[in-house]
Amino acid sequence: QVQLVESGGGLVQPGGSLRLSCAASGFTFNKNAMNWYRQAPGKQRELVASITSAGNTNYADSVKGRFSISRDNAKNMVYLQMNSLKPEDTAVYYCNWFLDWGQGTQVTVSS
C-alpha cells in the first residue's frame, strides 16, 4: 500500500530554515508528481509546492522565493527546503500523492 512518511519539522526562529523530507513507497514514484500541503490551526489545508515527474515546480505565492521543492527518484524522496521562515508559516506540513497523505510534520516558527 501507499506510504508517505514526513520528517524534519520542528521549532525555528523567524528567519530560520528547515528542510522537510518525505519518504514514499507503494507506487511508481518516478512517474508521478508530488505535493507539499500545509494546514494551520483554524485554516483550510493549502497547497504549498508541487513537483512533476520531470522536475518542474510550482509554488504558492506566499512561499515563492523562500521555499524550494525537490525530489530524488533514486531514493523515492521528496524534499521541501524552507528558508526565511515567518510565523505565518507555522502549520502541519503534509506530503501528498493523488489521494494519499502522510501523517504530517509540525513546523512552528516563533521567537
Secondary structure, DSSP 8 states (H G I E B T S, - for coil): --EEEEE--EEE-TT--EEEEEEEESS-GGGS-EEEEEE-TTS--EEEEEE-TT--EEE-TTTTTTEEEEEETTTTEEEEEE-S--GGG-EEEEEEETTEE---EEEEE--
